[in-house]
Amino acid sequence: MNKQSFALLFTGIIGAATLTLSVQAQTKQSITPKFISAKTGEFKLDGKGKPFIPDGLGRSVKPDEGDSRGKPTGKDPRIPMLSKKYPWSAIGRVQGTTTDAESYHCTGTLIAENLVLTNAHCIINPETGKMSTKIQFMPNVIDGKYEDVAEVEKVIYGTDFKKSSDISPKDWAIMKINQPLGRKYGYLGVKPIPTSTLIKNPKSLFFVGYSGDFPTEQYQKYFTAGKGWTAGYEEGCSITGEENGFLLHDCATSSGSSGGALIGVIGGEPYILALNNAEAKNLRTGQDITNFAVKISTIEQDLSQK
């Protein structure tokens, strides 16, 4: 790809505006996360990557179930994620604070009762290498409203961007939170699938992210919290290829959707099959050229190091 024709943009920290936290009550304690490289081999992912649905929570295949605000119109395929049932309940907003006291947000997904999967650049500034001083996770945020907020105690990351501030195929992080929210909201499975298999099954994935450009204008009259405070859902996404260790995909992404999961249904259960992390844009038109994702097999290989 010609570097003059497009720019590689992180869809989380880069360009994220300072945001005001929701009116919901925050936890009183303030935890400074401990950061651990996956290279140390200190962390192993438990649970064999299987999904979990709490008793009584209920589940739905419709992200907008029972809410008239979610009807798609126009060219943008995204609709608001409005359901409080599983698996939508397990997806949430990652709220961070930089060393300069600036606020930003990304997207994260519960993968165990106290573990959240997101991007490394959502907890480490790729340009400076500085790590966030505070990180919170709020599951199932809808129009700025949420029931719970957990603070991140520990972060295991795949890259710290010291070799390069460019996007990395190891741009993943697992955050350990101080509350077992997965018991209440459930968590998704994580499964590595060969790239060839993903490519041979187009339009089989869906994507959810707290993009900074969503809700779009067509939905704004239904929401009061502003953009980035309601997740957008897109069905029929595809993995289109693999390049330099990245998966390429065609889901709609923007600032704030970093760390969002590309999800597929296997045996009737939802599994994270890739992790959105960046996009390539045409410098002249601003249009997306392609989007990049981290392979689940990359995460598993990094965690298996000794």
C-alpha positions in Angstrom: 0.0 0.0 0.0 1.2 3.5 -0.8 1.8 5.4 2.4 1.0 8.7 0.6 -2.5 7.5 -0.3 -3.8 6.6 3.1 -3.1 7.0 6.8 -3.1 4.3 9.4 -5.2 5.4 12.3 -5.7 3.8 15.7 -9.4 3.7 16.3 -9.1 4.3 20.0 -6.6 6.8 21.5 -5.6 8.7 18.3 -8.0 11.5 17.8 -10.2 10.7 20.8 -11.6 13.8 22.4 -11.7 14.5 26.1 -15.0 13.1 27.4 -17.2 13.7 30.4 -17.9 10.6 32.4 -21.5 9.4 32.7 -23.7 10.7 35.4 -23.7 7.2 37.0 -22.0 6.9 40.3 -18.3 5.9 40.1 -16.4 3.6 42.4 -14.8 5.4 45.3 -11.4 3.7 45.1 -8.9 4.7 42.5 -6.6 1.9 41.3 -3.4 2.3 39.4 -3.1 -0.7 37.1 -0.1 -3.0 37.2 1.2 -3.7 33.6 2.7 -7.0 32.7 4.1 -8.1 29.3 2.8 -11.4 27.9 6.5 -12.2 27.4 7.0 -12.8 31.1 4.7 -15.9 31.0 3.1 -14.8 34.3 -0.5 -15.1 32.9 -2.5 -17.9 31.5 -6.0 -17.6 30.2 -8.4 -19.8 32.2 -11.7 -21.3 31.1 -10.6 -22.7 27.7 -12.2 -19.7 26.0 -15.8 -21.0 26.5 -18.8 -18.6 26.7 -20.9 -18.3 29.9 -24.5 -17.1 30.4 -25.7 -16.4 33.9 -28.9 -18.0 35.1 -31.8 -15.7 34.7 -30.1 -13.1 32.4 -31.7 -14.3 29.2 -30.3 -14.1 25.7 -31.3 -12.6 22.4 -30.0 -12.7 18.9 -31.3 -9.1 18.4 -29.1 -6.3 19.7 -32.1 -3.9 19.5 -34.7 -6.2 20.8 -37.9 -4.5 22.0 -36.6 -1.0 21.2 -37.8 1.0 18.2 -34.7 3.2 18.1 -32.7 0.4 16.4 -34.2 0.3 12.9 -31.6 0.6 10.2 -32.0 3.3 7.5 -29.7 5.0 5.1 -26.3 3.8 3.9 -24.6 3.2 7.3 -25.4 -0.4 8.3 -25.0 0.1 12.0 -27.8 0.1 14.4 -27.7 0.9 18.2 -27.0 -1.9 20.6 -29.9 -1.6 23.0 -30.5 -5.0 24.4 -29.5 -5.8 28.0 -29.6 -9.6 27.4 -26.6 -11.9 26.6 -24.3 -11.6 24.6 -24.8 -7.8 24.3 -24.5 -7.5 28.1 -20.9 -8.7 28.0 -19.7 -5.9 25.7 -18.8 -2.6 27.3 -17.0 0.7 27.3 -13.3 1.0 28.4 -12.7 4.4 30.0 -9.1 5.5 30.4 -7.1 8.4 31.8 -3.7 9.2 30.4 -0.6 10.5 32.3 -1.7 14.0 31.1 -5.1 13.5 32.8 -6.9 13.3 29.5 -9.9 11.0 29.1 -10.4 8.6 26.2 -12.4 5.5 25.5 -12.3 2.2 23.7 -14.4 -1.0 23.6 -13.9 -4.2 25.6 -15.6 -7.6 26.0 -15.8 -9.8 29.0 -14.0 -13.1 28.4 -14.1 -14.4 32.0 -15.7 -13.3 35.2 -13.0 -10.7 35.8 -11.2 -10.4 32.5 -11.8 -8.0 29.6 -10.3 -8.2 26.2 -9.3 -5.0 24.4 -6.4 -3.5 22.5 -2.9 -2.7 23.8 -3.2 0.9 22.4 -6.2 1.3 24.6 -4.0 1.2 27.7 -0.6 2.3 26.3 -0.1 5.4 24.3 1.8 4.2 21.1 3.4 7.6 20.5 4.8 8.0 24.0 4.9 4.5 25.4 3.2 5.8 28.6 0.7 3.7 30.3 -2.7 4.9 31.4 -3.0 5.9 35.1 -6.6 4.8 35.5 -8.8 2.4 33.5 -12.4 1.5 34.0 -14.8 -0.9 32.4 -18.6 -0.4 32.2 -20.5 -3.2 30.6 -23.6 -2.8 28.5 -23.6 1.0 28.4 -26.7 2.4 26.6 -27.1 6.1 26.1 -24.5 6.8 28.8 -26.3 4.7 31.4 -24.9 1.6 33.1 -25.4 -0.3 36.3 -21.8 -1.2 37.2 -18.3 0.1 36.8 -15.1 -1.8 37.6 -11.6 -0.6 37.9 -8.7 -2.3 36.2 -6.1 -3.8 38.6 -3.8 -5.5 36.1 -3.1 -5.5 32.4 -1.4 -8.1 30.3 -0.4 -6.8 27.0 1.0 -8.1 23.7 3.1 -5.1 22.8 4.2 -1.8 24.4 5.0 -0.2 21.0 8.7 0.4 22.0 10.0 -1.0 18.8 7.5 1.0 16.7 4.5 3.3 17.3 2.9 1.9 14.1 0.0 -0.6 14.4 1.0 -4.0 15.5 -0.4 -7.5 15.0 0.2 -8.0 18.7 -2.0 -5.0 19.6 -4.1 -6.8 22.3 -4.5 -6.5 26.1 -6.4 -8.5 28.7 -7.5 -6.4 31.7 -8.1 -7.9 35.1 -10.9 -5.9 36.8 -11.7 -5.6 40.5 -15.2 -7.1 40.3 -16.4 -10.4 38.9 -18.8 -8.7 36.5 -18.9 -11.8 34.2 -21.0 -13.6 36.8 -23.7 -11.0 36.3 -23.3 -10.1 32.6 -21.8 -13.3 31.2 -18.8 -13.5 29.0 -18.0 -14.6 25.4 -15.9 -17.4 24.2 -12.6 -16.9 22.5 -11.6 -19.2 19.6 -8.8 -19.2 17.0 -10.1 -20.1 13.5 -7.8 -20.5 10.5 -7.7 -17.4 8.3 -8.6 -19.5 5.3 -11.8 -20.7 7.0 -12.8 -17.2 8.0 -12.3 -16.0 4.4 -14.4 -18.8 3.0 -17.3 -17.8 5.2 -18.0 -14.2 4.2 -20.7 -12.1 5.9 -20.8 -14.5 8.9 -19.5 -12.1 11.6 -20.9 -9.2 13.6 -19.2 -6.3 15.2 -20.0 -4.1 18.2 -18.1 -1.0 19.1 -18.5 2.3 21.0 -17.4 4.4 18.0 -16.9 8.1 18.4 -19.1 8.7 15.3 -22.1 6.8 16.6 -25.0 7.2 17.1 -25.2 8.8 13.6 -27.4 11.7 12.7 -30.4 9.5 11.9 -30.4 8.2 15.5 -29.3 11.2 17.5 -32.8 12.4 18.2 -33.3 9.2 20.3 -30.3 9.6 22.5 -29.1 12.3 25.0 -25.6 11.1 26.0 -23.9 11.9 22.8 -21.6 10.0 20.5 -19.6 7.1 21.9 -22.0 6.4 24.7 -24.1 3.8 22.8 -22.5 1.0 20.9 -23.2 0.4 17.2 -23.9 -3.0 15.9 -23.2 -4.3 12.4 -24.1 -7.7 11.0 -22.7 -9.4 8.0 -19.0 -8.5 8.4 -16.3 -10.4 6.7 -12.6 -11.3 7.1 -11.3 -10.4 3.7 -7.7 -11.4 3.9 -4.4 -11.5 5.9 -1.4 -9.3 5.6 1.8 -9.1 7.7 0.2 -10.9 10.6 -3.0 -8.9 10.5 -6.5 -10.0 9.6 -8.2 -7.6 7.2 -12.0 -7.0 7.7 -14.8 -4.8 6.4 -16.7 -3.9 9.5 -17.5 -0.2 10.0 -15.1 1.2 12.6 -14.1 4.6 14.0 -12.3 6.2 17.0 -13.6 4.4 20.1 -14.3 1.1 18.5 -10.8 -0.1 19.1 -10.8 -3.3 21.1 -14.2 -4.3 19.8 -14.7 -8.0 19.1 -15.5 -9.5 15.7 -17.9 -12.2 16.8 -19.1 -15.4 15.1 -21.7 -18.0 16.3 -20.3 -21.5 16.5 -22.6 -24.3 17.7 -25.1 -21.7 18.7 -22.7 -19.9 21.0 -20.9 -16.5 20.4 -17.2 -16.6 20.1 -14.7 -13.8 19.6 -12.9 -14.7 16.4 -10.8 -11.5 15.9 -10.1 -8.2 17.7 -10.5 -4.9 15.8 -7.5 -2.6 16.2 -7.0 -0.2 13.3 -8.1 1.2 10.0 -6.5 2.5 6.8 -8.0 5.6 5.4 -7.5 7.4 2.1 -5.8 10.8 2.9 -7.7 12.6 0.2 -11.2 11.3 0.6 -11.2 10.2 4.3 -12.8 6.9 3.2 -11.9 3.6 4.7 -9.6 1.4 2.6 -9.6 -1.6 4.9 -9.6 -2.4 8.6 -7.2 -4.5 10.6 -7.7 -7.0 13.3 -5.6 -9.1 15.7 -5.7 -12.9 15.3 -6.9 -14.9 18.2 -4.1 -17.4 17.5 -1.6 -14.5 18.0 -3.0 -13.8 21.5 -2.9 -17.5 22.5 0.7 -17.9 21.2 1.8 -14.8 23.1 0.2 -16.1 26.3 1.8 -19.6 25.9 5.4 -18.1 26.0 7.6 -19.2 28.8 
